Amino acid sequence: MDGLEGALVPLSGCVISFNEEEHLEECLRSLDFCDEVVVLDSGSTDRTVEIAERMGARVEVNRPFPGHIEQKNLALSMARNDWVLCLDCDERVSPSLRAEIEERRAKGFSGAAGYSMPRLNWYLGRPIRHGAFWPDRKIRLFDRRRGRWGGTNPHDRVEVEGPVERLRGVIEHFPYKDLGEHLETIRNFTAIAAQALREEGKRATMADVWIRPPAFFVKSFFLKLGFLDGWRGLLIAALGARYTHLKWKRLARLNAEDGKK
């Protein structure tokens, strides 16, 4: 349909979910301009599936959860259309981003294999516009024939072959409801990340464990002006440094275990 004047390129929204009843409705509402929305669930025990079906999404289930990258690529394969817009459940398409997407869509997404957009992270009640959390640019709108999810679990990213254009409108992101959830995410994600690095054959060095963390703090709080976000900017820089330290420390322990075998 790309070449038919006046015909909109069909667009699929893709979301993966697990126990996301708190966020899912607003996420799906922001995708209501898509021709379809696919929600790939991994066995939610709350009202996630009920909410998705009520919002008109097509719900599929794949469990046990194989990993973020694998699950998101499976969701891509389930979409009926080649152009896809991917969100996490705690994300929303802002009105300004929707307007840009619809403008590009009306022109057939001509000349691009994908589009990146900044992600505006809300942290403990306020949007963050400095430090490691900004601009946090992501490719989320792309032609699946020329792109797919890659990276290292749990930190996935879209990898596209071809031109990527930059949009100005933001994805709004609401990652943590409180500090406790942030700390729990650090514990869970560092374990996943360390295991993924181990499977890739990576080895942790003393520099990884002890130099990377303060370097992250300096970059986030000073070089990227995180201090302008006040105590939130300080907390983001400090916990980002903690995340970095724990990830590499856990990998070092896994490397040591491998050496004893």
C-alpha positions as a Markdown table, in Angstrom:
| # | Residue | x | y | z |
|---|---|---|---|---|
| 1 | Met | 0.0 | 0.0 | 0.0 |
| 2 | Asp | 3.0 | 2.3 | 0.3 |
| 3 | Gly | 2.8 | 3.3 | -3.3 |
| 4 | Leu | -1.0 | 4.0 | -3.5 |
| 5 | Glu | -1.7 | 7.6 | -3.2 |
| 6 | Gly | -4.3 | 8.4 | -0.5 |
| 7 | Ala | -4.0 | 5.0 | 1.1 |
| 8 | Leu | -2.5 | 4.9 | 4.6 |
| 9 | Val | 0.3 | 2.4 | 5.2 |
| 10 | Pro | -1.2 | -0.3 | 7.5 |
| 11 | Leu | 0.3 | -0.1 | 11.0 |
| 12 | Ser | 0.4 | -2.6 | 13.8 |
| 13 | Gly | 1.1 | -1.8 | 17.5 |
| 14 | Cys | 3.1 | -4.4 | 19.3 |
| 15 | Val | 3.3 | -4.8 | 23.1 |
| 16 | Ile | 4.5 | -7.5 | 25.4 |
| 17 | Ser | 3.0 | -7.9 | 28.9 |
| 18 | Phe | 3.2 | -9.6 | 32.2 |
| 19 | Asn | 1.0 | -8.5 | 35.2 |
| 20 | Glu | 0.7 | -4.9 | 33.8 |
| 21 | Glu | -2.9 | -4.1 | 34.8 |
| 22 | Glu | -1.7 | -0.8 | 36.3 |
| 23 | His | -0.2 | 0.6 | 33.0 |
| 24 | Leu | -1.7 | -1.3 | 30.1 |
| 25 | Glu | -4.9 | 0.6 | 29.5 |
| 26 | Glu | -3.2 | 4.0 | 29.0 |
| 27 | Cys | -0.5 | 2.3 | 26.8 |
| 28 | Leu | -3.2 | 0.8 | 24.5 |
| 29 | Arg | -5.3 | 3.9 | 24.4 |
| 30 | Ser | -2.2 | 5.8 | 23.0 |
| 31 | Leu | -2.0 | 3.2 | 20.2 |
| 32 | Asp | -5.7 | 3.5 | 19.2 |
| 33 | Phe | -4.7 | 5.0 | 15.8 |
| 34 | Cys | -3.0 | 1.7 | 14.7 |
| 35 | Asp | -4.9 | -0.7 | 12.5 |
| 36 | Glu | -4.4 | -3.4 | 15.1 |
| 37 | Val | -2.6 | -3.9 | 18.4 |
| 38 | Val | -1.0 | -7.2 | 19.3 |
| 39 | Val | -0.5 | -7.9 | 23.0 |
| 40 | Leu | 1.8 | -10.9 | 23.6 |
| 41 | Asp | 1.4 | -12.0 | 27.2 |
| 42 | Ser | 3.6 | -14.3 | 29.2 |
| 43 | Gly | 1.1 | -15.7 | 31.6 |
| 44 | Ser | -0.3 | -12.7 | 33.6 |
| 45 | Thr | -2.2 | -13.6 | 36.8 |
| 46 | Asp | -3.8 | -10.2 | 37.2 |
| 47 | Arg | -6.3 | -8.3 | 34.9 |
| 48 | Thr | -3.8 | -7.7 | 32.1 |
| 49 | Val | -5.4 | -10.0 | 29.5 |
| 50 | Glu | -8.9 | -8.8 | 30.5 |
| 51 | Ile | -7.9 | -5.2 | 30.0 |
| 52 | Ala | -6.2 | -5.9 | 26.7 |
| 53 | Glu | -9.2 | -7.7 | 25.3 |
| 54 | Arg | -11.6 | -4.9 | 26.5 |
| 55 | Met | -9.4 | -2.3 | 24.7 |
| 56 | Gly | -9.7 | -4.2 | 21.5 |
| 57 | Ala | -6.2 | -5.7 | 21.3 |
| 58 | Arg | -5.5 | -9.1 | 19.9 |
| 59 | Val | -4.1 | -11.1 | 22.8 |
| 60 | Glu | -1.6 | -14.0 | 22.2 |
| 61 | Val | 0.2 | -15.9 | 25.0 |
| 62 | Asn | 3.7 | -17.3 | 25.0 |
| 63 | Arg | 5.1 | -18.8 | 28.2 |
| 64 | Pro | 7.4 | -19.4 | 29.8 |
| 65 | Phe | 9.0 | -16.0 | 29.1 |
| 66 | Pro | 12.0 | -16.6 | 26.8 |
| 67 | Gly | 13.6 | -13.2 | 27.3 |
| 68 | His | 12.8 | -9.6 | 26.3 |
| 69 | Ile | 14.4 | -9.8 | 22.9 |
| 70 | Glu | 13.0 | -13.2 | 22.0 |
| 71 | Gln | 9.5 | -12.2 | 23.2 |
| 72 | Lys | 9.5 | -8.9 | 21.3 |
| 73 | Asn | 10.6 | -10.5 | 18.1 |
| 74 | Leu | 7.9 | -13.1 | 18.4 |
| 75 | Ala | 5.3 | -10.3 | 18.8 |
| 76 | Leu | 6.7 | -8.8 | 15.6 |
| 77 | Ser | 6.1 | -12.0 | 13.7 |
| 78 | Met | 2.5 | -12.1 | 15.0 |
| 79 | Ala | 1.7 | -8.6 | 13.6 |
| 80 | Arg | -0.4 | -8.6 | 10.4 |
| 81 | Asn | 1.4 | -5.5 | 9.0 |
| 82 | Asp | 5.0 | -4.9 | 8.2 |
| 83 | Trp | 5.1 | -1.4 | 9.7 |
| 84 | Val | 5.1 | -1.7 | 13.5 |
| 85 | Leu | 5.0 | 0.6 | 16.4 |
| 86 | Cys | 6.4 | -1.0 | 19.6 |
| 87 | Leu | 5.8 | 0.1 | 23.2 |
| 88 | Asp | 6.4 | -1.3 | 26.6 |
| 89 | Cys | 3.3 | -1.4 | 28.9 |
| 90 | Asp | 4.6 | 1.5 | 31.0 |
| 91 | Glu | 5.0 | 3.7 | 27.9 |
| 92 | Arg | 2.6 | 6.0 | 26.0 |
| 93 | Val | 2.7 | 7.7 | 22.6 |
| 94 | Ser | 2.4 | 11.5 | 23.4 |
| 95 | Pro | 0.0 | 13.6 | 21.3 |
| 96 | Ser | 2.8 | 15.4 | 19.6 |
| 97 | Leu | 4.5 | 12.1 | 18.6 |
| 98 | Arg | 1.2 | 10.7 | 17.4 |
| 99 | Ala | 0.8 | 13.7 | 15.1 |
| 100 | Glu | 4.3 | 13.3 | 13.7 |
| 101 | Ile | 3.7 | 9.6 | 13.1 |
| 102 | Glu | 0.4 | 10.2 | 11.3 |
| 103 | Glu | 2.1 | 12.9 | 9.2 |
| 104 | Arg | 4.8 | 10.4 | 8.1 |
| 105 | Arg | 2.3 | 7.7 | 7.6 |
| 106 | Ala | 0.2 | 9.8 | 5.3 |
| 107 | Lys | 3.4 | 10.1 | 3.1 |
| 108 | Gly | 3.9 | 6.3 | 3.1 |
| 109 | Phe | 6.9 | 6.4 | 5.5 |
| 110 | Ser | 8.8 | 7.4 | 2.4 |
| 111 | Gly | 12.5 | 7.1 | 2.5 |
| 112 | Ala | 12.9 | 5.6 | 5.9 |
| 113 | Ala | 13.3 | 2.1 | 7.3 |
| 114 | Gly | 12.6 | 3.3 | 10.8 |
| 115 | Tyr | 12.1 | 6.3 | 13.1 |
| 116 | Ser | 13.6 | 7.2 | 16.4 |
| 117 | Met | 12.1 | 9.4 | 19.1 |
| 118 | Pro | 13.2 | 10.6 | 22.5 |
| 119 | Arg | 11.7 | 8.9 | 25.6 |
| 120 | Leu | 10.6 | 11.2 | 28.4 |
| 121 | Asn | 11.1 | 9.3 | 31.6 |
| 122 | Trp | 9.0 | 10.3 | 34.6 |
| 123 | Tyr | 10.7 | 9.6 | 37.9 |
| 124 | Leu | 9.1 | 9.9 | 41.3 |
| 125 | Gly | 6.4 | 12.3 | 40.1 |
| 126 | Arg | 8.4 | 14.5 | 37.7 |
| 127 | Pro | 9.7 | 14.3 | 34.1 |
| 128 | Ile | 13.4 | 14.1 | 33.8 |
| 129 | Arg | 15.1 | 16.2 | 31.1 |
| 130 | His | 18.8 | 15.8 | 32.0 |
| 131 | Gly | 21.3 | 13.1 | 33.0 |
| 132 | Ala | 21.2 | 9.4 | 31.9 |
| 133 | Phe | 17.4 | 9.5 | 31.5 |
| 134 | Trp | 17.4 | 12.0 | 28.7 |
| 135 | Pro | 17.0 | 12.1 | 25.7 |
| 136 | Asp | 17.0 | 8.3 | 25.9 |
| 137 | Arg | 16.2 | 8.1 | 22.1 |
| 138 | Lys | 14.7 | 4.9 | 20.9 |
| 139 | Ile | 13.7 | 3.3 | 17.5 |
| 140 | Arg | 10.2 | 2.1 | 18.0 |
| 141 | Leu | 8.5 | 2.7 | 14.6 |
| 142 | Phe | 10.0 | 0.6 | 11.8 |
| 143 | Asp | 9.5 | -1.7 | 8.9 |
| 144 | Arg | 9.9 | -5.2 | 10.3 |
| 145 | Arg | 11.2 | -6.4 | 6.9 |
| 146 | Arg | 14.3 | -4.3 | 7.6 |
| 147 | Gly | 14.5 | -4.4 | 11.4 |
| 148 | Arg | 14.1 | -6.5 | 14.5 |
| 149 | Trp | 14.9 | -6.5 | 18.2 |
| 150 | Gly | 18.6 | -7.1 | 19.2 |
| 151 | Gly | 20.9 | -6.1 | 22.0 |
| 152 | Thr | 21.6 | -8.0 | 25.2 |
| 153 | Asn | 18.8 | -9.0 | 27.6 |
| 154 | Pro | 17.2 | -7.3 | 29.4 |
| 155 | His | 18.4 | -4.2 | 27.5 |
| 156 | Asp | 16.9 | -4.7 | 24.1 |
| 157 | Arg | 17.1 | -2.3 | 21.2 |
| 158 | Val | 15.7 | -2.2 | 17.6 |
| 159 | Glu | 18.3 | -2.7 | 14.9 |
| 160 | Val | 17.4 | -1.5 | 11.5 |
| 161 | Glu | 19.0 | -1.8 | 8.0 |
| 162 | Gly | 18.4 | 1.4 | 6.2 |
| 163 | Pro | 17.8 | 5.1 | 6.9 |
| 164 | Val | 16.4 | 6.1 | 10.4 |
| 165 | Glu | 14.8 | 9.5 | 10.7 |
| 166 | Arg | 14.5 | 11.4 | 13.9 |
| 167 | Leu | 11.2 | 12.5 | 15.3 |
| 168 | Arg | 10.8 | 15.2 | 18.0 |
| 169 | Gly | 7.7 | 14.0 | 19.8 |
| 170 | Val | 8.3 | 11.9 | 22.9 |
| 171 | Ile | 7.3 | 8.5 | 24.2 |
| 172 | Glu | 6.3 | 9.0 | 27.8 |
| 173 | His | 7.7 | 6.4 | 30.1 |
| 174 | Phe | 6.6 | 5.6 | 33.7 |
| 175 | Pro | 9.1 | 3.0 | 34.8 |
| 176 | Tyr | 9.0 | 3.0 | 38.6 |
| 177 | Lys | 6.1 | 3.7 | 40.9 |
| 178 | Asp | 8.5 | 4.2 | 43.9 |
| 179 | Leu | 12.0 | 3.9 | 45.0 |
| 180 | Gly | 11.5 | 0.3 | 46.2 |
| 181 | Glu | 10.4 | -0.8 | 42.7 |
| 182 | His | 13.5 | 0.9 | 41.2 |
| 183 | Leu | 15.8 | -1.0 | 43.6 |
| 184 | Glu | 14.0 | -4.3 | 42.9 |
| 185 | Thr | 14.4 | -3.7 | 39.1 |
| 186 | Ile | 18.1 | -3.2 | 39.7 |
| 187 | Arg | 18.4 | -6.5 | 41.5 |
| 188 | Asn | 16.5 | -8.4 | 38.9 |
| 189 | Phe | 18.0 | -6.8 | 35.8 |
| 190 | Thr | 21.6 | -7.0 | 36.9 |
| 191 | Ala | 21.2 | -10.7 | 37.4 |
| 192 | Ile | 19.7 | -11.1 | 33.9 |
| 193 | Ala | 22.3 | -8.8 | 32.3 |
| 194 | Ala | 25.2 | -10.6 | 34.0 |
| 195 | Gln | 24.0 | -14.0 | 32.8 |
| 196 | Ala | 23.5 | -12.7 | 29.3 |
| 197 | Leu | 27.1 | -11.3 | 29.3 |
| 198 | Arg | 28.3 | -14.7 | 30.6 |
| 199 | Glu | 26.6 | -16.5 | 27.7 |
| 200 | Glu | 28.2 | -14.1 | 25.3 |
| 201 | Gly | 31.6 | -15.1 | 26.7 |
| 202 | Lys | 32.3 | -11.8 | 28.3 |
| 203 | Arg | 34.6 | -11.5 | 31.3 |
| 204 | Ala | 34.5 | -8.8 | 34.0 |
| 205 | Thr | 37.7 | -6.9 | 34.9 |
| 206 | Met | 38.5 | -4.9 | 38.0 |
| 207 | Ala | 38.1 | -1.8 | 35.9 |
| 208 | Asp | 34.5 | -2.9 | 35.0 |
| 209 | Val | 33.6 | -3.4 | 38.6 |
| 210 | Trp | 35.3 | -0.4 | 40.2 |
| 211 | Ile | 35.9 | 2.3 | 37.5 |
| 212 | Arg | 32.7 | 2.0 | 35.3 |
| 213 | Pro | 30.4 | 2.9 | 38.2 |
| 214 | Pro | 31.9 | 6.2 | 39.2 |
| 215 | Ala | 32.4 | 7.0 | 35.5 |
| 216 | Phe | 28.7 | 6.5 | 35.0 |
| 217 | Phe | 27.9 | 8.8 | 37.9 |
| 218 | Val | 30.1 | 11.6 | 36.6 |
| 219 | Lys | 28.7 | 11.3 | 33.1 |
| 220 | Ser | 25.0 | 11.3 | 34.3 |
| 221 | Phe | 25.2 | 13.9 | 37.1 |
| 222 | Phe | 27.8 | 16.3 | 35.7 |
| 223 | Leu | 28.5 | 15.9 | 32.0 |
| 224 | Lys | 24.8 | 15.4 | 31.1 |
| 225 | Leu | 23.6 | 18.0 | 33.7 |
| 226 | Gly | 21.7 | 15.6 | 35.9 |
| 227 | Phe | 22.2 | 18.1 | 38.8 |
| 228 | Leu | 19.6 | 20.3 | 37.1 |
| 229 | Asp | 17.0 | 17.7 | 38.0 |
| 230 | Gly | 17.9 | 18.2 | 41.7 |
| 231 | Trp | 17.7 | 15.3 | 44.1 |
| 232 | Arg | 16.1 | 13.1 | 41.5 |
| 233 | Gly | 19.0 | 13.6 | 39.2 |
| 234 | Leu | 21.4 | 12.7 | 42.0 |
| 235 | Leu | 19.4 | 9.6 | 42.8 |
| 236 | Ile | 19.3 | 8.5 | 39.1 |
| 237 | Ala | 23.1 | 8.9 | 38.8 |
| 238 | Ala | 23.8 | 7.1 | 42.1 |
| 239 | Leu | 21.5 | 4.2 | 41.3 |
| 240 | Gly | 22.8 | 4.0 | 37.8 |
| 241 | Ala | 26.3 | 3.6 | 39.2 |
| 242 | Arg | 25.0 | 1.0 | 41.6 |
| 243 | Tyr | 23.4 | -0.9 | 38.7 |
| 244 | Thr | 26.7 | -0.8 | 36.8 |
| 245 | His | 28.7 | -2.0 | 39.8 |
| 246 | Leu | 26.3 | -4.9 | 40.5 |
| 247 | Lys | 26.1 | -6.1 | 36.9 |
| 248 | Trp | 29.8 | -6.4 | 36.6 |
| 249 | Lys | 30.3 | -7.8 | 40.1 |
| 250 | Arg | 27.8 | -10.5 | 39.4 |
| 251 | Leu | 29.5 | -11.3 | 36.1 |
| 252 | Ala | 32.8 | -11.5 | 38.0 |
| 253 | Arg | 31.3 | -14.1 | 40.3 |
| 254 | Leu | 29.9 | -16.1 | 37.4 |
| 255 | Asn | 33.3 | -16.0 | 35.8 |
| 256 | Ala | 34.8 | -17.3 | 39.0 |
| 257 | Glu | 32.3 | -20.1 | 39.2 |
| 258 | Asp | 33.1 | -21.1 | 35.6 |
| 259 | Gly | 36.8 | -21.2 | 36.5 |
| 260 | Lys | 36.2 | -23.8 | 39.2 |
| 261 | Lys | 34.5 | -26.2 | 36.8 |
